[in-house]
C-alpha cells in the first residue's frame, strides 16, 4: 500500500477532489459523508520558556484577557477567530485576549508556540512532546480546553475499496493506542474546527 497524504485545515470536498477519506476534527454535519468516530482529541494550554521569561505564567484564565499575548487560530477561508475555551469543574471561561499572530493551520500553531510568540491552546498530540522535552511549559493545569471529536470520513455514495478499508481500520487501531485521544465513550466532545488529512 502507498499513501498520498495532503495536510490542510481547509475543508475539502471529498467527491470533487477525488479523495478517498479524510481525518477530520469537529462535528460532521454533511449527510453525504460517513464518519467513524476515532475518539476525542485532548487539548493543552502552553507557552515557550522564551515567552514566559518576559511574561510570568498566568495563575487564572482571567489573566489571559489582559497582560498576555495569545496565538489565535482562525478557520481557513474565514477571518473568524476561535476563542480559548477553558473549564474547571463546573466553571467555564471563554477567552479572546490580544494576539500578535493568528494562524489557520496546526503546524503553524506549533511553530508559533515554539518561537515564543504567545500562549497557545492546541492538540496535545502535537504539543505534549514539546512540553515533555522542556521546549514548552504547560499552563493552568487545573483548567482544560474541551476535547474535540476526531473522525475518519469518507463519501457515503462511493464504494469503499480495500485500501481505504485497511487505512480506516489502521486509523482506528492507532487512535485506540494514542494517549492523547480519548476513547469515544469516555468524553463529551465539543466541536472546534477542522483538520483535514487526505
Phi, psi and omega in degrees: 000144173235142179248131170254110188249126172244137182243126180197148172268003177282128176301135183250149173265104187299324185284307183289331179272001177055051180255133181292312180198163177226159168258120187232132175260137181115179180287144177254114185249349184282116181291348178278000182243146171257130182238129173253122184285114180279332185148194182236126182289132172274144178241153178228156176252130184201172177206161179281155176302323180299320178293315184290342177294333180256339181227109180304147182302138180292145177264342181211149180303331179303331181291344179287339180288332184215131177098355178228155176252131180256156165258113186265159179241135175233152181294137174300137181081009182209166175251010182289119180275139175273130176286160169281127175249127180227143181223144174217117183054243184263005183251139175225148183226138174251123184248129173259299174063173179269155179218152175267326182215143170234151185227164178232028181210138189296322179292327176293325177297315178298314180299319179294322178297309182296327180285353178078027184277355178155183178277136181238151168241115185210177184298133181298327182295336178268320189270327185300320176301326178285330174292316180298327181278349180093357178292323179240157180238127176291140183241153175046061185299338179281349182245131183239135168295152180293152174286163182230129180294139180241130182230152162259129192234140177213158183295139181288332186263014180242133178296129179281116180284170184299320180299317180294319179298318178296318179297315180298315178298321179295318178295322177299318180292316179300318182292325178295332184258008182260121183293347181263004176239118179281142177303148184307322184280352188262359186218168177248100187290148174229125183294144183204044176102191187224145171227113183255135175224117184253000000 
